[in-house]
């Protein structure tokens, strides 16, 4: 819900700054072709990164926001707590890409360990996951990219460049995809089969 001229959020969905100042920029209302479904559209700007967030809500006083674009990135509850915490911290530290990449690799490692792959290094766990058909060969290749990017940072490899925000987002996108594949989709299938 809009609070005066600001949108209260825990984090900016673009830059992940904590408690962003999201300032009102523009608003308008719309209805459908039958003059029904009135909605209030509002755009806010993050003071930190300058990016915009759009919201929509029913046209009533103090109506709750029904949708937001982009929506703040979160980690599904179906993901085990340790992996969820690493991935949540990676998302929260996107402004520090080297740290975000290392945290993302930790999230991937925690997910594989949760699936029973505890022996050896992350490198061998990724290969074991692919051999056991827990993940696809393509997912294993992507996981190895994330692992190597994190290793460059952990070992302060002087030959490797520092990761960008885009590199960190790529790593986070993979970890979220892996979480969907290993936990979220199976949980959804199980719920669907029970109902």
C-alpha positions in Angstrom: 0.0 0.0 0.0 1.3 3.5 -0.8 2.4 5.5 2.2 2.0 9.1 1.2 4.4 9.8 -1.7 6.5 6.7 -1.0 6.3 3.0 -1.6 7.5 1.1 1.5 9.6 -1.9 0.4 12.2 -4.1 2.2 14.5 -3.9 -0.8 14.5 -2.2 -4.2 13.8 -4.9 -6.8 16.5 -3.4 -9.0 19.5 -2.6 -6.8 18.5 -4.5 -3.6 19.3 -1.6 -1.4 17.7 -2.1 2.0 14.7 0.1 2.9 14.8 2.1 -0.3 13.3 5.5 -0.7 10.8 4.8 -3.4 9.4 8.2 -4.5 6.0 8.7 -6.3 6.5 9.7 -9.9 3.2 9.2 -11.8 -0.3 7.7 -11.4 -3.4 7.1 -13.5 -6.5 4.9 -13.5 -7.9 2.6 -16.1 -11.0 0.5 -16.8 -11.8 -2.3 -19.2 -13.8 -2.1 -22.4 -17.1 -2.4 -20.5 -16.2 0.4 -18.1 -15.5 -2.1 -15.3 -12.5 -3.3 -13.4 -11.2 0.1 -12.4 -7.5 0.0 -11.4 -5.0 2.6 -10.1 -1.5 2.5 -11.7 1.4 4.2 -9.9 5.1 4.5 -10.7 7.8 5.1 -8.1 11.5 5.8 -8.5 14.3 4.4 -6.3 16.4 7.2 -5.0 19.5 5.0 -4.9 19.6 3.5 -8.4 17.0 5.7 -10.2 15.1 2.7 -11.5 11.3 2.6 -11.7 8.7 0.3 -10.1 5.1 0.1 -11.3 2.2 -1.0 -9.1 -1.5 -1.6 -9.7 -4.3 -1.7 -7.1 -8.1 -1.6 -7.1 -9.5 2.0 -7.2 -10.6 2.2 -3.6 -9.3 4.2 -0.7 -6.3 2.5 1.0 -6.5 -0.5 -1.4 -3.6 -3.0 -1.2 -1.3 -3.3 -4.1 -2.2 -6.3 -6.1 0.8 -6.5 -8.4 4.2 -4.9 -8.8 6.7 -4.8 -11.7 9.4 -5.9 -11.2 8.5 -7.7 -8.1 11.1 -8.0 -5.3 13.2 -11.1 -5.8 12.6 -13.8 -3.1 13.6 -17.4 -2.5 10.8 -20.0 -2.3 10.0 -21.5 1.1 10.4 -24.9 -0.4 14.1 -24.4 -0.6 16.0 -25.8 2.5 16.8 -23.1 5.1 20.6 -23.1 4.6 20.4 -22.8 0.8 17.6 -20.3 1.1 19.6 -18.1 3.5 22.7 -18.2 1.3 20.6 -17.3 -1.8 18.7 -14.6 0.1 22.0 -13.0 1.2 23.3 -13.2 -2.4 20.2 -11.3 -3.6 20.6 -8.7 -0.8 24.2 -8.2 -1.7 23.9 -7.7 -5.4 25.5 -4.3 -5.0 28.7 -6.2 -4.0 28.9 -8.6 -6.9 32.0 -10.6 -5.8 30.3 -11.5 -2.5 27.0 -12.2 -4.2 28.7 -14.7 -6.6 30.4 -16.5 -3.7 27.2 -16.7 -1.7 25.4 -18.1 -4.7 28.0 -20.8 -5.1 27.4 -21.6 -1.4 23.7 -21.8 -2.1 24.3 -24.3 -4.9 26.6 -26.3 -2.7 24.0 -26.4 0.1 21.3 -27.6 -2.3 23.5 -30.4 -3.6 24.4 -31.4 0.0 20.8 -31.4 1.0 20.2 -33.9 -1.9 22.7 -36.3 -0.3 25.8 -35.3 -2.3 28.2 -34.6 0.6 31.5 -36.2 -0.4 34.3 -34.3 -2.2 34.3 -30.7 -3.5 31.6 -28.7 -5.1 33.2 -29.6 -8.4 32.7 -33.4 -7.7 29.2 -32.8 -6.3 28.1 -31.1 -9.5 29.5 -34.0 -11.6 27.8 -36.5 -9.2 24.5 -34.7 -9.6 24.7 -34.8 -13.4 25.7 -38.5 -13.3 22.8 -39.3 -11.1 20.5 -37.4 -13.4 19.6 -35.1 -10.5 20.4 -32.2 -12.9 20.8 -32.0 -16.6 24.2 -31.8 -18.3 23.4 -28.2 -19.3 22.6 -27.3 -15.6 25.9 -29.0 -14.6 27.8 -26.9 -17.1 26.2 -23.7 -15.8 26.8 -24.8 -12.2 30.5 -25.2 -13.0 30.6 -21.7 -14.5 29.2 -20.3 -11.2 31.7 -22.5 -9.2 34.7 -21.2 -11.2 33.5 -17.6 -11.0 33.2 -18.0 -7.2 36.6 -19.7 -7.0 38.2 -16.7 -8.8 36.9 -14.4 -6.1 37.6 -16.7 -3.1 41.2 -17.3 -4.2 41.7 -13.6 -5.2 42.9 -14.8 -8.6 44.9 -11.9 -10.0 44.3 -13.1 -13.6 40.5 -13.0 -13.2 38.5 -9.8 -13.4 36.0 -8.7 -10.7 32.4 -9.8 -11.4 29.9 -7.2 -12.5 26.3 -6.8 -11.2 25.3 -8.6 -14.4 27.6 -11.5 -13.5 26.1 -11.7 -10.0 22.6 -11.7 -11.5 23.5 -14.5 -13.8 24.7 -16.6 -10.9 21.6 -15.8 -8.8 19.4 -16.7 -11.8 21.0 -20.1 -12.0 20.7 -20.8 -8.3 17.0 -19.8 -8.5 16.5 -22.0 -11.5 18.2 -24.9 -9.7 16.0 -24.3 -6.6 12.9 -24.4 -8.9 14.1 -27.6 -10.5 15.1 -29.4 -7.3 12.5 -28.1 -4.8 9.7 -25.8 -6.0 8.5 -27.8 -9.0 8.5 -31.2 -7.2 6.6 -29.6 -4.2 4.0 -28.2 -6.7 3.7 -31.6 -8.4 3.2 -33.3 -5.0 0.5 -30.8 -4.0 -1.2 -31.2 -7.3 -1.3 -35.0 -7.1 -2.7 -34.8 -3.6 -5.6 -32.5 -4.6 
